[in-house]
Amino acid sequence: MNAIDFQCLFEAIPGLHVVLSPDFKIVAASDGYIAATRKQREEILGRVFFEIFPDNPEDVKNNAGYSLQGALQTVLNQKKILNTPLRKYKVQKSDGTFETKYWSSEDKPLLDDKNEVRYILHSVTEITDLIRSEQLFSSVFEYNPACIALSRMSNGEIINVNQALLTLFDFPSKEAIIGKRSAELNVAMDDSGRDEIVSKLSNGEKVVEVEGQIRQVSGAVRWISCSIQVVDINNEKCMLSTMLDITQKKEGEALRQVQSAQLKQANEELETFSYSVSHDLKAPLRSLEGFSKLLLENYKGKFDADADRWLNFIAENANRMGILINDILNFSRISRSNLNTVSFSMQQIVEELFNNEKNNYPGKSIELHIGQLENAEGDRAMLVQVWQNLISNALKYSSKNEHISVTIDCKKEEDFTVYSIKDNGVGFDEKYKDKLFGVFQRLHRSEEFEGTGVGLAIVNRIIQKHDGWVRVSSTLGKGTEFVFAIPSLKHH
């Protein structure tokens, strides 16, 4: 095989290789090297390497060419292979601009029979993509808003941390913590769970969003949520920990718990007060009502007309106040009562209540349209109260019509049974419907329709106690529809 054959064979071998003479002139180059450097073979052969690949004059900090020249000189002097793991080099493009490339290289002396360096085989591997991916990872690691720490699984020694972690723990620098264990740094409020975490990770289990407290350098305590996974670095098991500062969230939860407890206590005290006051008012009210009636019965005609009218006024308002107190006591009783859950026929309850209530409106044409109502599971007495109030309202607010029409029906929606009652009464403006279920809230004057404004509040409270919901829709002058839902009957 002649020299030309060897040259063709060399040029075709895979990889990036160039042969240099002792004065650093290019003797031969592989096809891969020619392609990577974007040069023509004819323009580089026989020329000094550093004339072909000069340093970027605008980048004075980059002296890759100078350092390579020093490396080649070392190979000449020591006649030994020299490996350089990383070299940053500015490759000049055809338009005269420079592009950054990263290489690892091996420079091997080829000796003649007198043991002198005849050629240097300069072999390079481009690692630009690898370096850039490492740079990307480094950027993601360093500038991630989450706190990240890398530590040895064997002893907990910290290998690296990012800036967010330094800020969270209030450490002055990486040097202050790298190489140390968390126990030495005294940052964990409770380090007893570390062995359990390491055991889980060793068994291939995940550690996700474990909450705990840490201590800053200043002594301040913060809450964190920590997730940990195992990574291999140079054949060593390491822990990559990601931490989020959840102090604000935990403080908010604690505040809500306190506020919830305070609200519960306030409601209980208010209900107790309401019950006590209402109960205590009944005795003097009975006296007031009773004595006003006795005066009217025993002394009627002995007073003038104004006195008789005033006594009637006292008696009527005492009676109205008695009804109001009873409603308040009923509302308080329901709020304080536990559910006595049973299964029963809703159809039977509704039909009986409607037949009783319609007797309060003699002479009226009353029509009931009732569908097939599903059986219910709940507190029977309370749900009787719901239907009593709703049916009573439907008839009362429709009573100005010669013909009263009430429609009651039900349907299934997912895990709920939804009951409805619709009338053809006076209705109301829907912009006020949010007020309707409040205690003492009325949308009509007492002179028009009797009532205390507690009945619908009782309905709402009972349905809430059954884990259900109640809604209302209405059109002024055309009637109102109440809809409530309770969990469907469970089949055992």
Secondary structure, DSSP 8 states (H G I E B T S, - for coil): --HHHHHHHHHHSSSEEEEE-TT-BEEEE-HHHHHHHT--HHHHTTSBHHHHS---TT-TT--HHHHHHHHHHHHHHH-S-EEEEEEEEEEE-TTS-EEEEEEEEEEEEEE-TTS-EEEEEEEEEE-HHHHHHHHHHHHHHHH-SSEEEEEETTT-BEEEE-HHHHHHHT-S-GGGTTT-BHHHHT-BS--TTHHHHHHHHHTT--EEEEEEEEE-TTS-EEEEEEEEEEEEETTEEEEEEEEEE-HHHHHHHHHHHHHHHHHHHHHHHHHHHHHHHHHHHHHHHHHHHHHHHHHHHHHTTTS-HHHHHHHHHHHHHHHHHHHHHHHHHHHHHHHH----EEEE-HHHHHHHHHHHHGGGSTT-EEEEEE-----EEEEHHHHHHHHHHHHHHHHHTTTTSSEEEEEEEEEEETTEEEEEEEE-S----GGGGGGTTSTT--SS-TTTS---S-HHHHHHHHHHHTT-EEEEEEETTTEEEEEEEEE-----
